[in-house]
Amino acid sequence: MKAPQIVLATGKRKEAIARASVRKGTGLVRVNRKPLEIYEPELVRQKIQEPLLMVGDRWKSLDISVDVQGGGIMGQASAARTAVARGLLSWLKDSHLEEMFKHYDRSLLVNDPRRKLPKRPGGRGARKRRQKSYR
């Protein structure tokens, strides 16, 4: 069986959706067409790099392109890291790597189902209520 030409993977977190494509290349990682090395803020960059660091040097023969839209900065980072981890896993087909991802952080492979609660009447948000005065 020959290796795939391109692998597509997705990741979601809150309102953010990330689509990653993995193909043979020279180790370029781009997020929204921007190289990961110059992606700001640094905390977001480190979060997206986590699955790459766990794989070791095997990702340096691959090009990874991630398109993220919706949500905020950290939601996009979580969605992107899930998409990258899933893409690497389907490209490399390594069961030991899957166990390592699950043991480190399950959200590397599984989308986080938590969503924002809707605003309800009687207050400013989902939980906050107007105070009562009995005088």
Order of alpha helices (4+ residues) and beta strands (2+ residues): beta-beta-beta-beta-alpha-beta-alpha-alpha
